[in-house]
Amino acid sequence: MQSAMAAPTRPHSIKAIIEADPGALVRVLQFFQTRNVVPRRVNASRLGSEFLEAHIEIDAAELGLEGLRVVAAKIEQLPITMAVVICD
C-alpha cells in the first residue's frame, strides 16, 4: 500500500548583503511578514564592520518561486541592500 504523503519539497532561500544597521534585518524580514510567511531559518553573519550577509530559508509550500522573486525585488529596492540572490 502506497502512502498518500507527498514527498518533501526543497526549501527556497534568499541571500542578501545588507548594511550592518541595527534595523536592517527586520526591514528585510518585513516582506515575508506582509505575506504571512514565517521563514524556516534565518541566519545573519557579519562581513567586516559595515555589512551583514542574511540567509533566509522558506518552505516552498508557503511561498512559491514567483513570490520569492517579488520579495527579492523588494529587498533589492531597500537603500541598505548591496545585493540579493535567490539560491536554488
N, C-alpha and C positions, 0 to 999 in steps of 0.2 A: 504494500500500500504506500503510495507516494504522499509526502507531506504537502499540505496546502500553503506552507510558509514560503514566502518569496525569498530569493537569495538576497543577502545584504548588499546594499549599494555602496560604492566607494564615496567617501565624502568629497565635497568640493572645498577648495581653500583659496584664500587670497593672501598675498604678501604685500605689505606696503612699507615704504621707507618714509617716515614722518619726522617732523621736528620733535625734539625731546622737550616738549612743552607739557606742563602738568595736566592740562586738559585734552591733550592730543588723542590719547587712546579712547577716551569717552566720545570724542567727536567722531572718530572712525566707527565705533560700535553703534552709534545712534542710528545709522542707516539700516542696521539689522533690527533694531528695536522698533522702528517705524513699520517694519514688515512682520512684526510679531514673531521673530525668529531668534531663538537662543542658540548661540554658537556651541558646537560640540566641544571646542577647545580654543583658547586664546593664549598666545604666547608672545611676549614682548621682550626683546633683547636690546640693550644699549649698544649703539655703534659710536664709540667715542663719546664726547660730551654734548654733541649737537643733535644727534639723530637716534631714532628707535627703528627697529625692524619689527613690525607687527605681523604675526602669522595667525590667521583666523580660519578655523575649520568648521564647515557647515554640513549637516546631513543633507544629501541630495534630495531626499523626500520632502524636506522642509522648504528648500529654495532651489529651484532649477537653475540650470546654467545661464539661461537668458536673464533671470532675475539677478543672478550673481554678477553678470556683466553690467547691469544697470547700477548695482551697488558699487562696483569698481569704478564706474564712470563718475559717480557722485563723490566717492572718496578722492578721486583724482582732481576734482574741482576745488577741494579744500586748499586754502593757501599754505597749510602746514605740510602738504604732501609733496614729496620729491618724486616718487614713482609708485605704481601699483601694477601687480601682475596677478593673473588667475593661474593657479597651479592645478594641472590636471594630469 
